[in-house]
Amino acid sequence: MLLEFFAYLTGLFGILMAFGHFFQANRIYKNKSSKDVSLVNYIILMVGCWVWLIYGILKQDYPIMISFGISVVGTTAVVALKFVYK
């Protein structure tokens, strides 16, 4: 029962954490500046999210696929906006 609870909890927080990147992307877009955003940090996060997404797909683990699928979109948006508003 405890394991099942934490399975749902990690899935929920994985999705919530994935949406965090969209707040950064929105801030860059609103301010038209990415001066305070570390490109290296977000590239590492983006690549890591892709690796986790591929792992989730290979394992057919839907919580991993969903949370890191969202993260891939968010981190890629931040990296793209970093170049647009440099």
Buried (B, 14 or more C-beta within 10 A) or exposed (E): EEEEEEEEEEBEEBBEEBEEBBEBBEBBBEEEEBEEBEEEEBBEBBEBBBEBBBEBBEEEBEBBBBBBBBBBBBBBBBBBBBEEBE
